[in-house]
Amino acid sequence: MKYTVVEASEIANGAMKAVDVEGQELLLARIEDAYYAVARRCTHMGENLCDGRLDGRVVTCPRHGARFDVTTGKAVGKAKLLFMSTTPKDLATYPVKVDGAEVSIGLP
């Protein structure tokens, strides 16, 4: 199923936005006029990634610093807790389609 979530003009280039679709908490990012959707919760301890920082294609979790490429969902940096570090699981990704001014996300 495809769900319209925002208008394209609502997200600036290099920005991200929290969206909820059918009970799924997602992060929608706009990078170089392309849109990407990934799960919004860090796979390490569930922190809201929208509270983190987006630098280029990489979002950094505000809690323990895990880093994810929003274009692929791949974990690209470890989470650090005290003296330990761990590699988090990759984020789930979702297809995004822009149709005119509308941005839609596909869910299984």
C-alpha positions in Angstrom: 0.0 0.0 0.0 1.1 3.6 -0.7 0.4 6.4 1.7 0.7 10.1 1.0 2.6 11.6 4.0 3.7 15.2 3.1 3.9 17.7 0.3 7.4 17.9 -1.2 7.8 21.5 -0.1 7.4 20.6 3.6 10.9 19.2 3.9 13.9 21.3 3.0 17.0 19.8 1.3 19.2 18.2 3.9 16.4 17.9 6.5 14.3 15.1 8.0 10.8 14.8 9.4 9.0 12.4 11.6 6.0 10.7 10.0 3.6 8.1 11.2 2.0 5.7 8.7 -0.4 2.9 9.8 1.3 2.6 13.2 4.8 2.7 11.8 7.1 5.4 13.1 9.2 6.6 10.2 11.9 9.1 9.5 11.6 10.8 6.1 14.7 12.6 4.8 15.3 14.8 1.7 18.8 14.6 0.3 19.7 16.3 -3.0 16.0 16.4 -4.0 15.5 12.7 -3.4 13.4 11.4 -0.5 14.2 8.4 1.7 12.2 6.7 4.5 13.6 4.5 7.2 12.5 3.3 10.6 12.6 6.2 13.1 13.8 4.3 16.1 17.5 3.4 16.6 18.0 -0.3 16.5 20.4 -0.1 19.5 18.0 1.2 22.2 15.0 2.6 20.5 15.9 6.4 20.6 14.0 8.7 18.2 16.5 9.3 15.4 14.6 12.5 14.4 16.0 14.0 17.6 19.5 13.3 16.2 21.6 15.1 13.6 21.5 14.6 9.8 24.8 15.2 8.2 24.7 14.5 4.5 23.3 11.0 4.2 24.0 10.0 7.8 21.8 10.4 10.8 23.4 10.1 14.2 21.4 8.8 17.2 21.3 11.4 20.0 21.6 8.9 22.8 24.6 6.7 22.1 25.9 8.0 18.7 25.0 5.1 16.4 25.1 6.2 12.8 22.9 5.2 9.9 22.9 5.9 6.2 19.3 7.0 5.5 19.6 6.2 1.8 20.2 2.5 2.5 19.3 2.0 6.2 22.8 0.5 6.8 24.5 1.0 10.2 27.7 2.9 9.5 28.8 3.8 13.0 28.8 2.0 16.3 26.7 2.9 19.4 28.8 3.7 22.4 27.7 3.0 26.0 30.2 3.7 28.7 33.3 1.7 27.8 31.5 -0.6 25.4 30.6 -0.2 21.7 28.3 -2.3 19.6 27.3 -2.4 16.0 23.5 -1.8 15.7 21.3 -3.6 13.3 20.4 -1.9 10.0 17.2 0.2 9.8 14.2 -1.0 7.9 13.8 1.0 4.7 10.6 1.9 2.8 10.0 2.9 -0.8 9.3 6.6 -1.4 7.6 8.0 -4.5 7.1 11.7 -5.4 4.1 12.4 -7.6 3.8 16.1 -8.4 3.8 17.8 -5.0 2.9 14.7 -3.0 5.4 12.4 -1.2 4.2 8.9 -0.6 5.7 6.0 1.3 5.0 2.3 0.5 4.3 -0.2 3.2 4.1 -4.0 2.8 
